[in-house]
Amino acid sequence: MRLIPRDEQFFPMFGDLAQKLSISADLLAKLFAEPDRLQELVQKIKDVEHEADVLTHDIIVRIDKSFVTPIDREDIHLLASRLDDVIDVVDGVARRAQMFRIREFRPQAAELAGVLCRAAVVLAESVQNLKKPKLILQRSGELKRLEEEGDAIYHSAIGGLFDDGAEALEVLKWKELFDKLEDAVDLCDDVWNVIESVAIKNS
């Protein structure tokens, strides 16, 4: 019998944080699909990013207050930080779209945002199963496939910028947006690596 119970509250907190990622990714996908809603969606993403920052801070503070944690303290800190990193990048993409006064619809941006949404769903579902390592390990490879799909869309998008004969300023704007979208997808793979590591340690 454990004299000092483990603090199990970390699991629902991780779930909440992963859900913030899914929400922010969905909002970003809407932004690129409906650029006329730019201002509204940028603010909503900022609100979610702020909520995620508060939640991440609460998780970090809770580590220091907990005598016994359900998984390694380092892994708790790393998982929370990595999830928050992706949300920060999503917010950064949205703010750049706002600063660049994006008004046109580019299908590759919507496609990349769609890949990000699917990656966020995989992460959210995996975080919900942190207590079931076997279920997590069965999904090994899903994020890598999504990352590869994102890379293919990214390369096509960058090539398309030059094929279109767009003005130099437009090329610079969209290249930075595509770069950051790809970064967000890549960071999802980093989150998955932490989740998979936790699952292996606890399987």
N, C-alpha and C positions, 0 to 999 in steps of 0.2 A: 504493500500500500504506500503511495506517495505521500510523504508528510506535508510537503509544500506543493500544492497543485500547479500544474503548468498553466500559463496564461494563454487560453485558447482564443482570446479576443482578436489576436492578430489575423486569424483566418478570415473573419467577416470584414475586417478592415482592408485586407488585401483585395477581397472581392469588390468592395466599394471603390477602391482605387482603380482596379481593372475596368470596372463599369464606367468610371469617368473617362478612361481612354476610349472605350467604345462610343460613348456619347460624343466626345470631341471629334473622333474620326468621322462619325456619321454627319456631324455638322459641317465638317470640312468638305465632305463629298457633296453635300447640298450646295455649299458655296461655289464649287467649281461647276456644278450642274446648273445653278441659278445665280449667275453673277449679279443680277439686278437686286438680289437680297444681300449683297456684300456687307453693308454696314450692320445690319441686324445680326447676321450670322457671325461676324467677327466679334461682336459684343458677347454673344452667347458662348462662343468658344473661350473668350477671356474669362467669363464667369466660371465656366467649368474648370479652367486652368487654375483659378484662384482657389476653388474648392479642393482641387487635387493637392495644391501646395499645403493647405491647412491639414488635410488628411495625412499627407506624407510627414509633416512636422509632428502630428499626434503619434504616428507610428514610431518615429525616432525617439520621441520623449518616452513612450511606453517601454521601449527596450530597456532604458535605464532604470525604470521603476519596477520591472518584472524580475522576480527572483529566478524563476524557471521559465524559459521560453520553449515553445513547441518544436522549433527548429533553431539552428545555430543563429546567434545574434548577428553575425556578419552577413548571413544569408537574408535575414529579415531586412537589414539596412540596405543591402544590395538590391533586393527585389523591389522594395519601395522606391528607391532612388531611380532604378532603371525604368519603372513604370512612369514615374514623374517626368523623367527625361523625355520620353516619347510625347507626352502631353505638352511639354514645353515646346518641342519642335513643331507640333501641330499648331499651337498658338502662334509660333513664329512664322509659319507659312501663311496663316490667316492675316497676320498683321502686315506682312510683306505685300500680300495681295491688295490690302487696303492702301498702303503707302504708294504702290505702283499704279493705283487707280484702275485696277483690272476691270474691264467691261465685256471682253469677248469670251466666248466659250471655246475651250480647246478640249477635244475629246480625250486626249492622252492624260490631261490633268485629272479629269473625272475618272478615268480608268485607274490611274495610280492611286487616287484617293479610295477607289473601290477596293483595290488590293489591300490598302491599309485597314479598311473597315473589316475585311475578312480576317486579316492577321489579328486585329484587336479582339474579334470574336473567339478565335482559337485561344488567345491568351486568357481572356476572361473565363472561358470554360475550363481551362487547365488550372487556373488559380482556384476555381471552385472545387477542384479535385485534389488539392494539395495533400489531403489526408488519404488519398487513394493513388499512391505512386504508380501502380500498374496501369491505371487508366491514362495517366499522363504519358508514360513511356510508350504506350501504344500509338501515340500521336507523333512520335518522333519523325521528323522529316517534313511535316506539314509546313512549318514556317520557312524551311529552306526552299521548298517548292514555290511558296508565295514570294519569297525574296527574289528567286530567279525570274518569276513572272514579272515582278516589278522592274527588275533590271532590263528585261526585254522591252517593256513599254517605255522605260526611260531612254534607252538607246534610240528607239524609233522616234520618240518625241524630240530629242535633240537634233537628230538628222532632219526631221520635218521642219524645224525652225529655219534651217538653211535652205531646204528645198522650196519653202514658201516664198523666199525672197523678201522676208519681213525686214522692216527697218532695224538698224543696229540697236536702237534703244529697246525695241520690242523683244529682240533676240536676247538681250541682256536680262531684261525683266523675267521673261519666261524661263530662261536657262536657270536663273537662281531659284525660281519657284519649283522647277522640276528637280533640281539638285536637292532641295530641302524635303520635297516629297519622298524622294528616294532615301534620304537620310532617315526619315521617320520609319519607313518600311524596314530598313537595315537595323534600326534600333529595336524594332519588335523582335528580331532574331536574337538580339542580345538579351532581351527579357526572357525569351524562351530558353536560352542557355542556362540562365539562373534557375528557372523553374525545373528544367530537366536535371540539373545538378542536385537540387533539393530532393527530387524524386529518387534519384539514384542513391543518395545518402540514406534515405529513409525507407528504401524498398526491402 
